[in-house]
């Protein structure tokens, strides 16, 4: 396993510094691994969702791959040795996430994990937010995308440090990637870490990164029932930011219905409406951040005032 | 496709157990997967074969025990069973539910030689 990125198959690459462009092999300590953005995979292309089902669709036109209670215990004795294991599949990630959480706490850093579909406006929102907040807080950004460092470059253009993680064939950030990326950011003493996850409303829900909470960005162009279609992510998030609210009038967007659906999945989710383009609603988002910060790190809040 | 990452987690656990408990072949990996967890059992089975290849888990059969989703209904003040996160309480029809079980993704036991 690569000790720098924590990847097992060279599946992720983390920017090593933003002044140079991945000239691997000059002064890196990870002995011969070449993180060439995950081309050399023999497993990433088996994306075969639902191709081998033995159950019939139970509603016209609906093949519900999640409903099949697959597998059952086979009756009868076996001479094989049975070993009780009882371990969480994501146990390793969860341990690394706990390490990250402890490091953030030691640094007084409030970490947010931003999740959404591709195109919901996470990066535009972040560019605006870090520009508005950078005078008050030390801010760092970790950007996750399959490929390119475009998003990190957009953040850096504001003067805020950002590290890009390319997940290659991976569909989510994991705690190891975030830990390595955090090492490469300047010390954010008492500040804010924004982690922009890979645009994907499914997989990132399962992976704890050590964040204080997940913030799901939902845009008015996506359809009110998205919280029902992708319930795991809305259930895992503490705050829903409804972005592109400036477009609502031309879209016949039903805000009340969206909130109702989100609260069916997660009765406790907080909701704010914003526009990264016009700035509408952002002061309320910043107030929400300051409130979280005051609740977790009173000392940092005092310092920032 | 986080099932790949989950399968890597399963194989990692099997390899660690092999180091501790001295076995050389795994016949069955028994998993406990909650109905509200972040994984589709079919996709997991599909990925497992590919991820387990050339590891100690190669050829092992994946057996999945699915555990039901449960939630605490605040209106009814009792635990109820739900199949999906957005389902209403089967007793009162409300949505004031806090999930209490069915999110597990665990390796329960191994059948080994």
Boltz contact constraints between the chains, C-beta under 6 A:
constraints:
  - contact:
      token1: [A, 8]
      token2: [B, 8]
      max_distance: 6.0
  - contact:
      token1: [A, 43]
      token2: [B, 50]
      max_distance: 6.0
  - contact:
      token1: [A, 46]
      token2: [B, 50]
      max_distance: 6.0
  - contact:
      token1: [A, 47]
      token2: [B, 1]
      max_distance: 6.0
  - contact:
      token1: [A, 48]
      token2: [B, 46]
      max_distance: 6.0
  - contact:
      token1: [A, 65]
      token2: [B, 40]
      max_distance: 6.0
  - contact:
      token1: [A, 65]
      token2: [B, 42]
      max_distance: 6.0
  - contact:
      token1: [A, 66]
      token2: [B, 40]
      max_distance: 6.0
  - contact:
      token1: [A, 69]
      token2: [B, 66]
      max_distance: 6.0
  - contact:
      token1: [A, 70]
      token2: [B, 41]
      max_distance: 6.0
  - contact:
      token1: [A, 70]
      token2: [B, 42]
      max_distance: 6.0
  - contact:
      token1: [A, 70]
      token2: [B, 64]
      max_distance: 6.0
  - contact:
      token1: [A, 71]
      token2: [B, 63]
      max_distance: 6.0
  - contact:
      token1: [A, 71]
      token2: [B, 64]
      max_distance: 6.0
  - contact:
      token1: [A, 80]
      token2: [B, 27]
      max_distance: 6.0
  - contact:
      token1: [A, 80]
      token2: [B, 111]
      max_distance: 6.0
  - contact:
      token1: [A, 81]
      token2: [B, 112]
      max_distance: 6.0
  - contact:
      token1: [A, 82]
      token2: [B, 109]
      max_distance: 6.0
  - contact:
      token1: [A, 82]
      token2: [B, 111]
      max_distance: 6.0
  - contact:
      token1: [A, 83]
      token2: [B, 21]
      max_distance: 6.0
  - contact:
      token1: [A, 83]
      token2: [B, 110]
      max_distance: 6.0
  - contact:
      token1: [A, 83]
      token2: [B, 112]
      max_distance: 6.0
  - contact:
      token1: [A, 84]
      token2: [B, 109]
      max_distance: 6.0
  - contact:
      token1: [A, 85]
      token2: [B, 107]
      max_distance: 6.0
  - contact:
      token1: [A, 85]
      token2: [B, 109]
      max_distance: 6.0
  - contact:
      token1: [A, 85]
      token2: [B, 110]
      max_distance: 6.0
  - contact:
      token1: [A, 87]
      token2: [B, 13]
      max_distance: 6.0
  - contact:
      token1: [A, 87]
      token2: [B, 107]
      max_distance: 6.0
  - contact:
      token1: [A, 88]
      token2: [B, 106]
      max_distance: 6.0
  - contact:
      token1: [A, 89]
      token2: [B, 6]
      max_distance: 6.0
  - contact:
      token1: [A, 89]
      token2: [B, 9]
      max_distance: 6.0
  - contact:
      token1: [A, 89]
      token2: [B, 10]
      max_distance: 6.0
  - contact:
      token1: [A, 89]
      token2: [B, 105]
      max_distance: 6.0
  - contact:
      token1: [A, 90]
      token2: [B, 9]
      max_distance: 6.0
  - contact:
      token1: [A, 171]
      token2: [B, 1]
      max_distance: 6.0
  - contact:
      token1: [A, 171]
      token2: [B, 2]
      max_distance: 6.0
  - contact:
      token1: [A, 172]
      token2: [B, 2]
      max_distance: 6.0
  - contact:
      token1: [A, 203]
      token2: [B, 2]
      max_distance: 6.0
  - contact:
      token1: [A, 205]
      token2: [B, 38]
      max_distance: 6.0
  - contact:
      token1: [A, 206]
      token2: [B, 2]
      max_distance: 6.0
  - contact:
      token1: [A, 206]
      token2: [B, 38]
      max_distance: 6.0
  - contact:
      token1: [A, 228]
      token2: [B, 86]
      max_distance: 6.0
  - contact:
      token1: [A, 231]
      token2: [B, 85]
      max_distance: 6.0
  - contact:
      token1: [A, 231]
      token2: [B, 86]
      max_distance: 6.0
  - contact:
      token1: [A, 232]
      token2: [B, 38]
      max_distance: 6.0
  - contact:
      token1: [A, 235]
      token2: [B, 85]
      max_distance: 6.0
  - contact:
      token1: [A, 264]
      token2: [B, 86]
      max_distance: 6.0
  - contact:
      token1: [A, 264]
      token2: [B, 95]
      max_distance: 6.0
  - contact:
      token1: [A, 265]
      token2: [B, 85]
      max_distance: 6.0
  - contact:
      token1: [A, 265]
      token2: [B, 86]
      max_distance: 6.0
  - contact:
      token1: [A, 267]
      token2: [B, 96]
      max_distance: 6.0
